[in-house]
């Protein structure tokens, strides 16, 4: 099946700093990738849809200036959490869509961000 | 608004059969998917129903009734490794997928 990687798998940063998370589709081209946020024992909350070569589409309530998304190529999307605060601590997961007749999503392994 | 309802927790014993229901109310509907997520891991795709009926994949089956806005995931011959969270998800079109809150399945020996 399709493989999506994410880097780093975990990161600890200080308040006020920025953190970049990379999401790569390893064996397929993904024109569309998704970024989710998940709190412990809760569902996945879609933050934004990342489209290659164009601006990301953010969900309501998600600050686009705080969560910068860049989808520079068909295999790479990045999420940068700018000026991170402790409340940004969460599990961030990316996924990519492979339309194979239905809309299966392949998820990356996730990045656990802790802001101190 | 858009919503997916599924039970928060289910407990079953090894070897048993368990059914996790999902009802949905969305502005668009193209299909219902199921994902499994172990603690600390990423969700993995289990099944998809675009049309009414039953889809079977090994020990897992998924059912959809579009007229009832209802589906379920059926897990047979439960194993300890099946302990995880299970999410139903609706593809609403336009590449957008909405996930349910998840059902935590506990499998006991």
Interface residues (C-beta under 8 A of the other chain):
Chain A: X32 X34 X41 X42 X43 X44 X46 X49 X93 X95 X97 X102 X103 X104 X105 X106 X107 X108 X109 X110
Chain B: X30 X31 X33 X35 X41 X42 X43 X44 X45 X48 X50 X85 X87 X91 X95 X96 X97 X98 X99 X100 X101 X102 X104
